[in-house]
């Protein structure tokens, strides 16, 4: 009984009011970032003209509502999804390196989506529903293979799972490269740009399909925050406190794979979001996953929206637009190294 009391005392205590405050601040930051990203670009948009129904034809309205705003929404959905999944995988593995890319989940999703495109799955509204299912299947299969490989020597450890994830990533990358050699050069170039992480101009029906995957998955992960808190105490302690550890891990893996599949199907591989954002938020809002999941989702959405804005604005400098995955890597890598150096006792 004493051990139970001690373990329970280690669980974070958070009030609903604190969760509401953190979410409100995150929503305000995200709304500001989305407004800024919609307003800025190579061509200025006059919002008064764009929103004036009496003006016709209205190029400002077309630019705002059909070009920029869909792209901003896609960036927000992708960033929020990847950051929330990063939190879930770090809790699942009890390791700060937990991330959709590191575990092989993103690589499997990319391979699944690539195979779907090769066999002719459409990229329109129907593709917005079907492509994520292919990517989801690839993500689940890659994750299961990684866990199966980690169990080869007996009980899987965090290190063995991460190493298996690295191997799975290498395999999926090689498989995608092989597929690229079998398609036309134009298609191969499109695949390369997509795999580097790209926020494109998707139709509203397609965005609606992705929003279903992302929002349902993110809400589910938020509701599982209490169980993630128990997992952070270790499997044996969590089980002793009444948690069905196996079922919880299955839920986390399933939901995470579904969300990552939806994002990768439309945006390719955007790295560092699921790795850096949760760590940065953990230092500011604490380790309670009931707060950390929604806070990271909103911060990740803000991060990718601003990264995509930086990619668009860099066109005037480079004469071309780099993939948003390159921007998140350029920003995320030094930030993560700085976090490790400054707060290594928190990341341990």
DRENMISE-429026 format. One record per atom (N, C-alpha, C, O): x, y, z. Coordinates in steps of 0.1 Angstrom, whole numbers, plus 5000, padded with zeros to 4 digits. Layout:
BEGIN
XYZ...
This chain:
BEGIN
500849885000500050005000500950135000500550234994502050125007502850245008503450274994503550384990503850164987504350184973503350244964503650334956502050204966500950254958500850404960500650484951500850444973500750584976501850664971501650784966503050614972504250684966504150704952504450804946503750594945503650604930502550704926502750774917501450694933500350794930500850934932500351024925501650954942502051094945502951144934503051264932503651054927504451104916503651144904504251214895502351114903501651154891501351304891501151364902501451374880501251514879499751544883498851474880499551664890498251704893497951834886498651934886496851834878496551944870495051974871494251884871494652104872493252144873492752164859493452204850491452154857490752184844491052334840491152364829491152414850491352564847492752584841492852664831493752504846495052524840495052464826495652534817494452354823494352304810493652404800494152424789492552464805491852564797492752684794492652734783493552734803494352844801495452814791495752894782496052694792497152654783496552644769497152684759495352584767494752564754494352704748494552724736493852794757493552924752494753004747494653064736495852994754497053064749497553004736497953074727497452874735497852804723496952844711497452854700495652854714494752894703494953034698494953054686495253124707495553264704496853264695496853334685497853194699499153194692498953134678499453184668498153024677497952964664497053054655497353064643496053114661495253204652496053324647495953364636496953374655497853484651498753434640498953504630499353314641500253264631499553234618500053264607498353184619497553154607497153284600497153294587496753384607496453514601497653574594497453634583498753564601499953624595500353544582500753614572500253414582500653334571499653354559500053354548498353384562497353404552497553544545497253564534498053634553498153774548499453794540499553874531500553724544501853754538502153654527501653544526502953704518503353624506504053704496504353824498504353644484504953714473504053834468504653934463502753814470501853924465500953964477500453874484500854094480500054134491498554114488498154124477497854084499496354064498495654174505495954204517494754244498493954344505492754274511491854234504492754264524491654184531490254254529489254174528490254384528488954444526488354414512487154394511489254414502488754374489488454224488487454184482489254144495489053994494487753954500487153864496487354024511486153994518484954074514483854064520485054154503483954234498483254154488483754134477481954114490481254034481480854104468480454044458480854244468480454314457481554324446481254364435482754284449483854294440483854164431483954054437483754174418483854064410484354104396483754194390485354034390486153924396486953974408487354094409487353884417488153924429489353834430489253734437490453874424491753794426492253784440492853684444491953894448492453884462491653774469492253704478490353764467489553664473490053524469490153434477490353504456490853374451492153344458492353224462493053434458494353414464494253374479494953294484493353444486493253424501492553294504493053214512491353274498490453164501490753034494490452924499491353034482491652914474493052874473493452764469493952964477495452934476496052934490496652834494496053044496496753064509496052994521496752914528494753014523494152964535494152814535494352754546493852744524493952594524495352544528495452444535496352614523497652574526498052594541498652514548497552704546497752734561497052634569497552584579495852594566495052494573495752364573495852294583496252324561497052204560498252204569498552104575498952314569500152324578499752304592500552244600498652364596498252354610497852214614498252164624497152144605496752014607497951914608498051834617498951934599500051854599500951874612501351774618501151994615502052024627501351974640502051924648500052004641499351954653499451804655499651754665499251734643499151594644500551534648500651444656501651584641502951524643503451554658504051474664503151674663503551704677502851624687503451574696501451604685500751524695501151374694501251304705501451324682501951184681503351174687503651074694504151274686505451274693505351264708506151184714504451334714504151314728503751174731504251114741502851114724502350984726503450874725503550784734504350884715505350794713506450804724507050704728506750924728507750944739507150884752507950834760505850894754505250834766505250684765505550614775504950634753504950494751506250424753506350314759507350484748508650434749509450474761510450414765508850574768509550634780510950674776511950654783511050744764512350784759512150914752511150934744513051014754512951144747513151134732512851234725513651024727513851014712512550964705512650944693511550934712510250884706509750984696509551104699509550944684509151034673508650944661509150834659507650994654507150914643508250874633508150764627509150964631510250924621511250824627511550734620511650844639512650764645512150624646512850524644510850604650510350474652510050394640509750274640510050464628509750394615508350414611507950374600507550474619506150494616505950584604505150554595506650694603506550784592507050714579506450734568508150644580508750574568507750474563507550464551507150394572506150304567504950374561504450324551504550484566503350554561503750604547502950604538504950654545505450714532505450604522505150624510505950484526505950364517504550324512504350294501503650324522502250284519501650384509500950344500501850514512501250614503501950614489501250634479503250584489503950574476503350464467503150474455503150344474502550234467501150264462500850224451500450344470499050384466499150464453498350454444500050564453500150644441500650574429500150604417501450474431501950394419500850314413500750294401499950254422498850174416497750254412496750204406497750384413496750474407495750524416494650564411495950534429494950594438494850744435495950804434493650794433493550934429493951024440494050994452494351154437494851244447493851354450494251444457492651344445491651444448490951414461491551364470489651454461488851434473488851284478488951254489488651194468488651054471489951004476490050924486491051064470492351024475492551074489493351014497491951194493492051244507491551144517491851144528490651054512490050944521490850814520491150754530491250784508491850654505493350654508493950564514494050754504495550764506495950744520496850674523495250814530495650794544495450654548496250614557494550584543494350444547495550354542495950274550496050384530497250314526498450354535499250264539498550484538499650524546499450474560500450434567498250464565497950404578498450264579499050214589498050184568498450044568499950034568500549944575500650114560502150114560502750154574503650084578502150254581502650294594502450184604503350154612501250114604500950014614501949894611502549834620502049854598502949744595504349774599505049684605504849894596506249924600506449924615507449874620505449974622505549974637505549834643506349804652504649754637504549614642505849534639506349454648506449554627507649494624508749534633509649454637508849664636509849714645509749654659510749614665508549644664508349574677508649434677509249374686508249364666508549224664510049194664510549104670510749284656512249274656512849294669513849234673512249394677512849424690512649304700513349294710511649214697511449104706512248974703512148874709513048984692513748874688514648814699514748694700515348904706516248854717515548844730516148824740514248844730513448834743512548954745511848994736512549004757511749114760512249244754513449274755511349314747511749434740512049544749511349564759513149614747513549734755513349854746513249844734513449974752513250094745514450104734514150154723515650074738516750074729516549984717516850024706516149864720515949764709514849814699514949794687513749874705512649924696513150044687512850044676513950134693514450244686515450194675515450244664516250104678517250044668516449984657516849994645515449904660514549844650513949944642513749924629513450054648512850164640513850224630513450254619515150234634516150294625516250194613516450244601516250064615516449964605515249974595515349964583514049984601512749994593512850114584512450114573513350224590513450354582514350334570514050374559515450264573516450234562515850154551516050174539515050054555514349964545513350044537513350024525512450114544511450194537512050294527511550314516513150354532513750454523514350384510514250434499514950264512515450194501514350154492514550154479513250104497512150064489511550174481511150164469511450294487510950414480511850454469511450494458513150444472514150484461514050384450514250424438513850254453513650154442512450194433512450184421511350224440510150264433510450384424509950394412511150484429511550604421512250564408512050634398513050464408513750424396512850364386513250354374511650324390510750254381509750344375508950294367509750464379508750564374509450664365510650664364508650754359509250854350510050954358509850964370510951024351511751124358510951234364511251284375509851274358509051374363508351334376508251404386507851204375507151154387508151134398507851154410509351094395510351074405510751204412510951204424510851314405511151444410509951484419510251544430508751464416507651494424507651414437507351474448507951294436508051204448509151254457508951254469510351294452511451344460511051464468511351474480510351564461509951684467508951654478508951714489508051564475506951524485507551454497507151484508508551374495509151294506509951394515510251354527510351504510511151594518510251684527510651764535508951664526507951734534507451864526508251964525506251864522505751974514504352004517503451914518504052134520502652174523502152234510502552344506501252164503500752214490499352274491498852294502498752304480497452364479496452264477496152224465495952204488494952094486493452154486493252274491492552084480491152124480490552114493490952044502489452194495488752194508488152054511488252014523487651984501487151844505488251754510488051674519489451764504490651684508491051724522491351634531491051854525491451904538490351854548490751824560489151854544488051804553488351654557488151614569488751574547489051434550490251424560490151344570491251504558492451494567492051544580492551494590491251644581490851704594490151594603490251594615489351504596488651404604489751314610489651284622490751264602491851184608492551254619492751194630492951374617493851444626493051484639493551464650491851544638491151594649490651474658490751484670490151374652489751254660490951194667490851154679492051184660493251124666493751204677494151154687493851334675494451424685493551434697494051424709492251434696491351434707491451294715491451294727491551184707491751054714493051054722493051004733494151104716495451114724495251204736495851164746494551314735494351394746493651324757493951334769492651244754491851174763492651054770492351014781493651014763494550914768495650964776496550894781495651104779496751164786496951104800498051094804495851074807495951024820496650884820497450854829496350804810497050674809498450694805499350614810498850794797500250814795500950854807502150814809500350924816500950954829501350834837502350824843500450734836500650604843501850534836502650474843501850534823502850464816504250524819505250454819504250654822505550714825506150664838507350684840505350594846505950534859506550404857507150344866506350344844506850214842505750114840504650134846505950014832504849914830504349844842503149834844505349794851504949724862504149814872503149774878504549934874503850024883502550064878501550064885502450094865501250124858500250014859499050034862500649894857499849774858499349754873498149724875500249774882499849764896498849864900498049844910498849984894497850084897496550074889495650154890496449954882495149924875495049954860494049934854496149994854496150024840496349894831497249814835495549874821495749774812496849814802496549884792498049784805499249834798499249794783499449874775498949664781499049614767497949684758498249734747496749694764495649764756495949914754495749964743496549974764496850124762497950144752497850234744498950054751499950064741499450044727499750104718498549944726497849924713497050044709497150074697496350104718495550224714496450334710496150404700497550354717498450464714499150444700499250534692499550314697500150284685499150294673499450354662497950244675496950254665496550394661496450434650496250474672495850614669496950694663496750764653498150674668499350744663499550704648499850794640499450584645499650534631498650594622498950634610497350604626496250664618496550804615496350854604496950884626497151024624498351054615498351134606499450974617500650994609500350954595500851024585499550854593499250814579498550914572498850944560497550984578496851094572497751204568497651264557498651244577499551354574500551324563500751404554501251204564502251174554501651154540502351184530500451104539499751084526499651214519499751214506499551334526499351464519500651544519500851624510501451534530502551624532503951554531504951634531503951424530505251364530505951364544505151364554507251354544507951344557508451484562509351544556507751524573508151654579508851614593508151574602510151634593510851594605510951694616510651814614511351654628511651734640510451794647510651834658509251794641508151854648507751764660507551824671507651634658507251544668508351524679508151474689509551574676510751554685510951684693511051674705510951794686511351924693510251984701510352024712509051994695507952064701507552004714507352084724507351874716506951814729508051844740507651874751509351844736510351874746510252024751510352054762510152114741510052254744508852284753508852354762507652214750506452234758506552174771506052224781507252054772507351984785508152074795507852074807509052154790509852244799508952364804509252424814507952394796507152514800505852484806505452554815505152374802503852334808503952214818502952184824505152154818505252034827505051904821504751904809505151794828505151664822503751594821503551484816502651664827501351604826500851594812500651704806500651474807500251454794498851504791498451524779498051524801496651584799496751724794495851774787497851794798498151924793499051924781498952004772500051834782501151834772500651804758501051854748499651704757499151664743498451784736498851824725497451844742496851964735497752074733497652144723498652104743499552214742500552194730500852284723501052074729501952034719501352044705501952084695500051994705499351994692499152144687499452164675498852234695498652374691500052434688500152514678501052404696502352464693502952404680503552474673502752274678503252214666502552274654503152294643501252294655500452364644501052494641501252534629501352574651501852704650503252704643503552784635504052604648505452594643505452564628506252624620504652464623504652434609504052544600504552564589503052614605502452724598503452834596503652884585504252864606505352964605506452914596507052994589506752784597507852724589507452734574508352764566506252704571505752714557505752854552506052874541505352944561505453084557506853124554507153194544507853084562509253104559509653044546510453104538509152924543509452864530508952944518509652964508507752994520507153074509507853214507508153254496508253274518508953404517510353394512510853484507510953274514512253254509512353244494513453244488511253244487511253234472511953354466512653344457511753474472512353594467513853594469514553654461514353514478515753504481516453394472517553424466515853274471516453164464515953144450516553074442514853214447514253194433513453064432513053024422513352984443512552864444512152854459512552914468511152764460510552744474511052614480510652504474511852614490512252494496511152414503510152484507511252284504510152204511510152254526511152284532508952244532508852284546509552194555510052234566509752064550510551974558511952014560512651984570512552084550513852134551513952254561514952264568512852334561512852444571512752394585513452444594511852294587511752244601513052174606513352174618513752114596515052054600516052154603516752144613516152264595517152364598516852434611517852464618515552454615515252514628515352414639515852434650514752294636514552194647515852134652516052104664516852104643518052044647518852124657519152074668519152254654519952324665519152354677519652364688517852374676516952394688517052274697517152284709516952154691516952034699518352014706518351974717519352044698520752034704520852134716521452094726520252254714520352354725519552304737519952324748518352244734517552194745518252084753518252074765518951994745519751884752520851944761521051894772521552044755522652094763522252174775522852164786521152244774520752334785519852264795519952294807519052164791518152104800518251954799517251874800519451904799519751764798519151684809518851564808519151744821518551674833517051654832516551564838516351744825514951724823514651624812513651564812515551614802515351524791515751384793515551294785516451364805516951224808515751134811516051014814
